[in-house]
Amino acid sequence: MTRTIDSADLKLQLREVFGKGFVPGHNGIVGTVAPQTEAELRKLILCTRESAVSLTPRGAGTSPFVGAVASEGVILSFERLSAVIDIDPRAELARVQPGVVWRELMNQLRPLGLMPRIHPSSAAYSTVGGFVAQGGVGVGSFQFGSIGDCVQSVRMLAGNGDTIELNGKSVGLAVGAEGRTGILVEVTLRLQPLAAMEPVVAVFSRVDEIEGCLANLARRELPLWSISMMDRSAVDLQSKLRPDGFELPQGRYAALFSFRVEDRKRVLPKLRGCILASGGKPIAGSADHDAWTDHFMGLQALGTTPVPMQFRVPLGKLAELAQAIQPELRRKLAFEGVMAGVAKSVTVRFFLTDRPETAEDNLLVAHELLRLAKQVGGEVHATGAVFLEEAEAVFGAEHLSKMILLGHALDPDGRFNPGKAFEPEPPAAARQ
């Protein structure tokens, strides 16, 4: 049984154990702890267990799902658990700590002729652990799906400090769980050979033209790596981040197609044909693939949308969703999208063009967009702290039951990232 320790006493204990790795907090937050080793992380878990306080994991804080926000307890920072432990070029695998930044990992992989299969658009500052915990999609998701499809195994720590390893299909009990089923301490990623990527940018008059192009590309089975898109309002927002952005004709949409330079002769003629046949028009642009990626994904950095509005929509239904949004609301929104799983679905993220006066205003818009997304067969991409009631739709009933049971077994007190991802208690059917 745990015993409650006074907050002041806990602060003294954490300062004594972690020294400069502990920063005191206020307003219900005991403080932030940045362990440097797995042993220190285990000590932190045991200290907070003895004190019966919550533990909220935090990576770089770039998630759009409010996962790193805490109002009480201890915040666990992974900034010092950021080592690339091992890279196996032959097996194309990398073992890393959760706090490693994607860009640093990419820099270490490059001399070995390797690169990630997918990575977030915010690779310069996002962490591997955060992307895994969120179950993210990003650059490369057209070919390789979500990050869960690229994780070989994970190691986690339970609420009593025990080490748990998940591999194979069981990895899905950690990916997207937002830390609720255990605290990540190590991730093994599947990689791919290093390849130069070529971008092709095209503009379209309507969303259904982009979707028609995607459907055509999927039938042709072209070896594309990544596809993303954005609307005119998103371009205007991007100009606040990158004043050197491209010009997009009023009322149009843009798509970025990425493929390996070595596949250029095989891909480019057919890709251009699909774009033109769907009513699109290829435009001239920089040959720098990373620069184009920065243009097409990254609006969350503006902070205009505190409550997330990200949904998965079946291919062919995005235009229907866009048309269902009332004009008055549509004028307040911008969106960017990522194609995942060889165009099986579109993950679309809506943004408010101006920051709302209150979070409640944002929340009302988020729920209205979810209602419309459901009408076309869509669903919220991740639950975060806002859409807990959607957990079954996000994870599936059987998988959710397994996650809840694992979380209850490894963290029976419900201290890990409380209020996120899913409800802590197993349903009655699962307990029988």
C-alpha positions as a printed NumPy array, in Angstrom:
array([[  0.   ,   0.   ,   0.   ],
       [  1.26 ,   3.487,  -0.85 ],
       [  1.528,   6.211,   1.725],
       [  0.961,   9.854,   0.909],
       [  3.985,  12.069,   1.471],
       [  3.687,  15.804,   1.892],
       [  4.497,  17.705,  -1.304],
       [  7.277,  19.667,   0.386],
       [  8.844,  16.445,   1.654],
       [  8.614,  14.902,  -1.81 ],
       [ 10.341,  17.943,  -3.327],
       [ 13.187,  17.555,  -0.84 ],
       [ 13.416,  13.855,  -1.651],
       [ 13.5  ,  14.455,  -5.407],
       [ 16.095,  17.212,  -5.051],
       [ 18.265,  14.908,  -2.979],
       [ 18.007,  12.022,  -5.464],
       [ 18.16 ,  13.932,  -8.769],
       [ 20.018,  17.149,  -7.939],
       [ 19.973,  19.496, -10.937],
       [ 17.758,  16.983, -12.73 ],
       [ 14.852,  18.197, -10.583],
       [ 13.117,  21.546, -11.075],
       [ 10.448,  22.415,  -8.47 ],
       [  6.977,  23.293,  -9.713],
       [  4.01 ,  25.233,  -8.395],
       [  0.194,  25.315,  -8.503],
       [ -0.171,  21.588,  -7.851],
       [  2.878,  20.528,  -9.867],
       [  5.496,  18.999,  -7.564],
       [  8.136,  19.574, -10.224],
       [  9.844,  18.265, -13.342],
       [ 12.382,  15.45 , -13.163],
       [ 14.827,  14.603, -15.964],
       [ 16.417,  11.19 , -15.219],
       [ 19.716,  10.487, -16.954],
       [ 19.712,   6.677, -16.749],
       [ 17.223,   3.844, -16.636],
       [ 18.157,   3.304, -12.995],
       [ 17.26 ,   6.922, -12.21 ],
       [ 13.976,   6.557, -14.056],
       [ 13.195,   3.502, -11.949],
       [ 13.959,   5.486,  -8.8  ],
       [ 11.572,   8.211,  -9.928],
       [  8.787,   5.708, -10.567],
       [  9.28 ,   4.195,  -7.128],
       [  9.473,   7.593,  -5.411],
       [  6.233,   8.752,  -6.961],
       [  4.627,   5.383,  -6.23 ],
       [  5.51 ,   5.673,  -2.556],
       [  4.14 ,   9.2  ,  -2.585],
       [  0.977,   8.222,  -4.511],
       [  1.386,  11.072,  -7.006],
       [  0.834,  11.036, -10.756],
       [  3.654,  10.891, -13.288],
       [  3.174,  12.661, -16.632],
       [  5.715,  11.782, -19.375],
       [  6.841,  14.632, -21.618],
       [  8.94 ,  14.558, -24.766],
       [  9.476,  17.728, -26.762],
       [  5.911,  18.9  , -26.1  ],
       [  5.019,  19.131, -29.819],
       [  2.092,  16.704, -29.741],
       [ -1.249,  18.198, -30.796],
       [ -3.045,  15.93 , -28.315],
       [ -2.432,  17.775, -25.037],
       [ -0.447,  14.782, -23.807],
       [  2.241,  16.709, -21.925],
       [ -0.089,  19.038, -20.032],
       [ -0.383,  18.279, -16.332],
       [ -2.1  ,  20.094, -13.486],
       [ -0.628,  18.08 , -10.618],
       [  1.987,  15.513,  -9.669],
       [  5.416,  15.099, -11.236],
       [  6.345,  15.727, -14.865],
       [  8.825,  13.236, -16.324],
       [ 11.122,  14.85 , -18.889],
       [ 13.016,  12.6  , -21.301],
       [ 15.477,  15.291, -22.359],
       [ 18.438,  13.437, -20.78 ],
       [ 17.29 ,   9.937, -21.784],
       [ 18.25 ,  10.746, -25.348],
       [ 20.911,   8.271, -26.459],
       [ 21.084,   6.23 , -29.639],
       [ 22.002,   2.944, -27.963],
       [ 22.784,   0.759, -30.955],
       [ 22.432,   0.696, -34.735],
       [ 22.477,  -2.609, -36.615],
       [ 23.07 ,  -1.805, -40.323],
       [ 22.661,  -5.415, -41.412],
       [ 19.268,  -5.848, -39.722],
       [ 18.316,  -2.209, -40.421],
       [ 17.363,  -1.598, -36.789],
       [ 18.123,   1.164, -34.276],
       [ 17.718,   0.939, -30.499],
       [ 17.157,   4.35 , -28.955],
       [ 16.066,   5.961, -25.724],
       [ 12.698,   7.751, -25.874],
       [ 14.132,  11.255, -25.599],
       [ 16.292,  11.063, -28.72 ],
       [ 15.355,  13.756, -31.241],
       [ 14.539,  12.448, -34.72 ],
       [ 16.987,  14.789, -36.445],
       [ 19.843,  13.573, -34.227],
       [ 18.938,   9.972, -34.997],
       [ 18.874,  10.76 , -38.722],
       [ 22.303,  12.385, -38.466],
       [ 23.732,   9.247, -36.867],
       [ 22.057,   6.931, -39.387],
       [ 23.217,   8.807, -42.483],
       [ 26.923,   7.775, -42.396],
       [ 25.767,   4.159, -42.108],
       [ 23.589,   4.435, -45.21 ],
       [ 20.302,   4.29 , -43.302],
       [ 17.282,   6.49 , -42.564],
       [ 13.95 ,   6.13 , -40.719],
       [ 11.004,   4.634, -42.563],
       [  8.825,   7.486, -41.337],
       [  9.385,  10.5  , -39.145],
       [  7.364,  13.496, -37.965],
       [  7.5  ,  16.714, -39.945],
       [  8.896,  18.325, -36.787],
       [ 11.952,  16.031, -36.876],
       [ 14.242,  18.862, -35.784],
       [ 12.785,  18.858, -32.282],
       [ 10.281,  15.984, -31.858],
       [ 11.334,  12.906, -29.9  ],
       [ 11.033,   9.251, -30.831],
       [  9.215,   8.417, -27.594],
       [  6.623,  11.133, -28.111],
       [  5.892,  10.045, -31.685],
       [  5.57 ,   6.407, -30.587],
       [  3.353,   7.265, -27.609],
       [  1.1  ,   9.312, -29.881],
       [  0.991,   6.667, -32.625],
       [  1.851,   9.341, -35.155],
       [  1.81 ,   9.523, -38.912],
       [  4.081,  11.796, -40.899],
       [  6.685,  11.897, -43.639],
       [  6.862,   8.452, -45.256],
       [  3.462,   7.264, -44.015],
       [  2.107,   6.708, -47.539],
       [  4.453,   3.755, -47.944],
       [  5.022,   2.634, -44.371],
       [  1.844,   3.565, -42.467],
       [  2.018,   4.842, -38.887],
       [  4.975,   4.716, -36.531],
       [  3.462,   1.573, -35.022],
       [  4.18 ,  -0.247, -38.282],
       [  7.848,   0.721, -37.934],
       [  8.503,  -0.322, -34.318],
       [ 10.196,  -3.688, -33.786],
       [  9.975,  -3.718, -29.982],
       [  9.751,  -1.535, -26.902],
       [ 10.958,  -1.789, -23.325],
       [  8.897,  -0.153, -20.593],
       [  8.918,   0.233, -16.844],
       [  5.879,  -0.689, -14.796],
       [  4.529,   1.116, -11.741],
       [  6.598,  -1.103,  -9.435],
       [  9.787,  -0.541, -11.442],
       [  9.743,  -3.89 , -13.241],
       [ 10.925,  -4.035, -16.856],
       [  8.459,  -5.152, -19.532],
       [  9.371,  -5.916, -23.158],
       [  6.828,  -5.946, -25.973],
       [  7.515,  -7.155, -29.5  ],
       [  5.601,  -8.374, -32.507],
       [  1.89 ,  -7.605, -32.39 ],
       [  2.075,  -6.768, -28.679],
       [  3.993,  -3.569, -29.558],
       [  0.593,  -2.087, -30.352],
       [ -0.197,  -2.09 , -26.637],
       [  2.374,   0.678, -26.198],
       [  2.133,   2.566, -29.493],
       [ -0.543,   5.238, -29.246],
       [ -1.168,   4.488, -25.572],
       [  0.319,   7.859, -24.503],
       [  2.276,   6.257, -21.681],
       [ -0.753,   4.686, -20.011],
       [  0.48 ,   1.089, -20.368],
       [  4.012,   1.743, -19.077],
       [  6.827,   4.262, -19.236],
       [  8.936,   3.863, -22.38 ],
       [ 12.63 ,   3.361, -21.722],
       [ 13.794,   1.977, -25.074],
       [ 12.423,   1.722, -28.622],
       [ 13.747,  -0.45 , -31.462],
       [ 12.894,   1.072, -34.849],
       [ 12.831,  -0.574, -38.265],
       [ 14.84 ,   1.461, -40.777],
       [ 15.319,   1.678, -44.53 ],
       [ 18.351,   2.242, -46.77 ],
       [ 19.354,   5.882, -47.124],
       [ 17.848,   7.412, -50.254],
       [ 17.649,  10.87 , -51.771],
       [ 14.009,  11.866, -52.169],
       [ 12.592,  13.957, -55.004],
       [  9.542,  16.197, -54.455],
       [  6.78 ,  16.93 , -56.946],
       [  4.317,  19.664, -56.009],
       [  0.948,  19.994, -57.727],
       [ -2.037,  22.337, -57.332],
       [ -5.67 ,  21.263, -57.622],
       [ -8.919,  23.208, -57.773],
       [-10.887,  20.801, -55.569],
       [-10.261,  18.207, -52.87 ],
       [-11.977,  15.493, -54.901],
       [ -9.374,  16.015, -57.638],
       [ -6.6  ,  15.187, -55.167],
       [ -8.509,  12.125, -53.963],
       [ -9.043,  10.985, -57.544],
       [ -5.323,  11.349, -58.184],
       [ -4.528,   9.318, -55.06 ],
       [ -6.907,   6.531, -55.999],
       [ -5.331,   6.358, -59.44 ],
       [ -1.823,   6.244, -57.948],
       [ -2.825,   3.442, -55.569],
       [ -4.115,   1.346, -58.472],
       [ -0.854,   1.845, -60.337],
       [  1.149,   0.762, -57.255],
       [  3.848,   3.376, -57.824],
       [  6.721,   3.325, -55.286],
       [  5.884,   6.646, -53.657],
       [  7.233,   7.296, -50.174],
       [  5.18 ,  10.201, -48.869],
       [  2.151,  12.293, -49.84 ],
       [  0.809,  15.326, -47.995],
       [ -1.577,  18.134, -48.824],
       [ -2.807,  21.524, -47.658],
       [ -5.4  ,  24.13 , -48.535],
       [ -5.062,  27.813, -49.346],
       [ -5.687,  28.903, -45.737],
       [ -2.903,  26.603, -44.592],
       [ -0.563,  28.221, -47.114],
       [ -1.437,  31.63 , -45.683],
       [ -0.74 ,  30.379, -42.16 ],
       [  2.549,  28.875, -43.303],
       [  3.643,  32.31 , -44.514],
       [  3.771,  33.357, -40.857],
       [  6.275,  30.568, -40.217],
       [  8.158,  30.665, -43.517],
       [  7.919,  33.925, -45.476],
       [  9.803,  32.249, -48.343],
       [  6.879,  29.925, -49.064],
       [  5.408,  29.237, -52.493],
       [  2.473,  31.103, -54.009],
       [ -0.76 ,  29.115, -54.321],
       [ -3.61 ,  30.427, -56.511],
       [ -6.656,  31.567, -54.532],
       [ -9.179,  28.876, -53.68 ],
       [ -6.926,  25.953, -54.542],
       [ -5.261,  23.018, -52.838],
       [ -1.707,  21.718, -53.069],
       [ -0.183,  18.264, -52.718],
       [  3.411,  17.145, -52.177],
       [  4.458,  13.787, -53.631],
       [  7.826,  12.299, -52.588],
       [  9.696,   9.389, -54.146],
       [ 13.222,   8.038, -54.322],
       [ 15.417,   9.686, -56.938],
       [ 16.493,   6.236, -58.116],
       [ 12.849,   5.56 , -59.059],
       [ 12.483,   8.781, -61.049],
       [ 12.14 ,   7.208, -64.512],
       [  9.592,   4.719, -63.241],
       [  7.56 ,   7.193, -61.188],
       [  7.672,  10.667, -62.683],
       [  5.877,  10.143, -66.045],
       [  3.025,   8.177, -64.444],
       [  2.784,  10.556, -61.484],
       [  2.537,  13.582, -63.77 ],
       [ -0.038,  11.723, -65.846],
       [ -2.18 ,  11.001, -62.776],
       [ -1.944,  14.617, -61.648],
       [ -2.987,  15.983, -65.054],
       [ -5.744,  13.4  , -65.558],
       [ -7.264,  14.379, -62.208],
       [ -7.363,  18.084, -63.065],
       [ -4.178,  19.017, -61.242],
       [ -1.179,  20.938, -62.459],
       [  2.465,  20.282, -61.496],
       [  4.257,  23.494, -60.506],
       [  7.912,  24.426, -60.524],
       [  9.627,  24.5  , -57.166],
       [ 12.756,  23.896, -55.195],
       [ 14.41 ,  20.501, -55.546],
       [ 15.031,  20.47 , -51.773],
       [ 12.74 ,  17.781, -50.42 ],
       [ 13.142,  18.752, -46.745],
       [ 12.244,  22.363, -47.513],
       [  9.002,  21.286, -49.162],
       [  8.2  ,  19.034, -46.216],
       [  8.554,  22.045, -43.924],
       [  6.027,  23.888, -46.104],
       [  3.414,  21.154, -46.01 ],
       [  3.457,  19.974, -42.388],
       [  4.104,  22.01 , -39.293],
       [  1.233,  24.403, -38.622],
       [  0.903,  23.181, -35.03 ],
       [  3.998,  25.258, -34.232],
       [  1.846,  28.407, -34.559],
       [ -0.217,  27.421, -31.52 ],
       [ -3.517,  28.658, -32.962],
       [ -5.378,  25.481, -31.984],
       [ -4.914,  24.427, -28.331],
       [ -7.54 ,  21.657, -28.574],
       [ -6.539,  19.157, -31.288],
       [ -8.677,  18.579, -34.371],
       [ -7.123,  15.625, -36.191],
       [ -9.152,  12.887, -37.857],
       [ -8.755,   9.768, -40.006],
       [-11.018,   9.823, -43.053],
       [-11.375,   7.067, -45.675],
       [ -9.932,   7.933, -49.054],
       [-12.721,   9.387, -51.193],
       [-14.542,  10.949, -48.232],
       [-12.367,  13.984, -47.517],
       [-14.131,  16.119, -50.126],
       [-17.482,  15.135, -48.639],
       [-16.253,  16.155, -45.196],
       [-14.989,  19.507, -46.492],
       [-18.338,  20.193, -48.179],
       [-20.268,  19.358, -45.011],
       [-18.558,  22.112, -43.   ],
       [-20.723,  25.216, -42.816],
       [-19.213,  28.145, -44.782],
       [-19.014,  30.376, -41.689],
       [-16.948,  27.75 , -39.869],
       [-14.94 ,  26.786, -42.949],
       [-13.68 ,  30.376, -43.252],
       [-12.115,  30.015, -39.798],
       [-10.24 ,  26.807, -40.649],
       [ -7.136,  25.64 , -42.454],
       [ -6.108,  22.049, -42.932],
       [ -3.166,  19.856, -43.841],
       [ -3.353,  16.143, -44.562],
       [ -1.107,  13.078, -44.685],
       [ -1.874,   9.987, -46.738],
       [ -1.233,   6.777, -44.831],
       [ -1.149,   3.111, -45.753],
       [ -0.851,   3.489, -49.558],
       [ -3.811,   5.869, -49.763],
       [ -6.192,   3.794, -47.653],
       [ -6.942,   6.796, -45.479],
       [ -6.22 ,  10.467, -45.056],
       [ -5.17 ,  11.836, -41.689],
       [ -6.346,  15.428, -41.789],
       [ -5.522,  18.053, -39.193],
       [ -7.656,  21.185, -38.982],
       [ -6.34 ,  24.441, -37.552],
       [ -8.051,  27.633, -36.489],
       [ -6.655,  30.528, -38.488],
       [ -6.799,  32.679, -35.341],
       [ -6.313,  31.533, -31.775],
       [ -9.718,  31.287, -30.027],
       [-10.608,  33.512, -27.086],
       [-11.242,  30.464, -24.912],
       [-10.415,  26.758, -25.077],
       [-14.165,  26.097, -24.932],
       [-14.584,  27.806, -28.319],
       [-11.924,  25.503, -29.758],
       [-13.545,  22.476, -28.101],
       [-16.924,  23.216, -29.675],
       [-15.327,  23.353, -33.119],
       [-13.428,  20.108, -32.479],
       [-16.585,  18.23 , -31.552],
       [-18.48 ,  19.639, -34.529],
       [-15.725,  18.493, -36.891],
       [-15.702,  15.061, -35.267],
       [-19.472,  14.823, -35.76 ],
       [-19.06 ,  15.602, -39.452],
       [-16.1  ,  13.227, -39.789],
       [-18.18 ,  10.397, -38.333],
       [-20.912,  11.078, -40.879],
       [-18.484,  10.173, -43.683],
       [-17.041,   7.141, -41.904],
       [-14.143,   8.941, -40.222],
       [-12.905,   8.97 , -36.652],
       [-10.631,  10.947, -34.398],
       [ -6.943,  10.076, -34.907],
       [ -6.055,   9.913, -31.204],
       [ -7.964,  10.446, -27.991],
       [ -5.528,  12.594, -26.006],
       [ -7.285,  14.246, -23.062],
       [-10.227,  15.518, -25.106],
       [-11.772,  12.515, -26.88 ],
       [-11.586,   9.781, -24.23 ],
       [-15.078,   8.599, -25.128],
       [-13.74 ,   7.791, -28.615],
       [-11.15 ,   5.281, -27.37 ],
       [-13.032,   2.25 , -28.671],
       [-13.367,   3.813, -32.133],
       [ -9.661,   4.687, -32.196],
       [ -8.23 ,   1.406, -30.904],
       [-10.985,  -1.109, -31.598],
       [-12.899,  -2.863, -28.8  ],
       [-10.65 ,  -5.934, -28.509],
       [ -7.386,  -4.005, -28.662],
       [ -8.668,  -1.394, -26.208],
       [ -9.578,  -4.116, -23.707],
       [ -6.039,  -5.487, -23.931],
       [ -4.552,  -2.013, -23.423],
       [ -6.776,  -1.334, -20.436],
       [ -5.934,  -4.677, -18.84 ],
       [ -2.197,  -4.176, -19.382],
       [ -2.384,  -0.648, -18.023],
       [ -4.303,  -1.855, -14.999],
       [ -1.776,  -4.653, -14.398],
       [  1.355,  -2.515, -14.794],
       [ -0.034,   0.683, -13.27 ],
       [ -2.823,  -0.399, -10.89 ],
       [ -2.915,   3.016,  -9.202],
       [ -3.488,   4.802, -12.522],
       [ -0.576,   7.193, -11.964],
       [  0.906,   7.185, -15.476],
       [ -0.363,  10.121, -17.548],
       [ -3.821,  10.117, -15.91 ],
       [ -6.761,  11.444, -17.869],
       [ -5.241,  10.62 , -21.252],
       [ -5.792,   7.987, -23.968],
       [ -8.428,   5.798, -22.245],
       [-10.226,   5.269, -18.96 ],
       [ -8.067,   3.384, -16.431],
       [-10.525,   0.782, -15.099],
       [-11.056,  -2.375, -17.164],
       [-14.617,  -2.83 , -18.394],
       [-16.762,  -5.45 , -16.676],
       [-16.511,  -7.839, -19.634],
       [-12.723,  -7.656, -19.581],
       [-12.532,  -8.383, -15.851],
       [-14.565, -11.565, -16.088]])
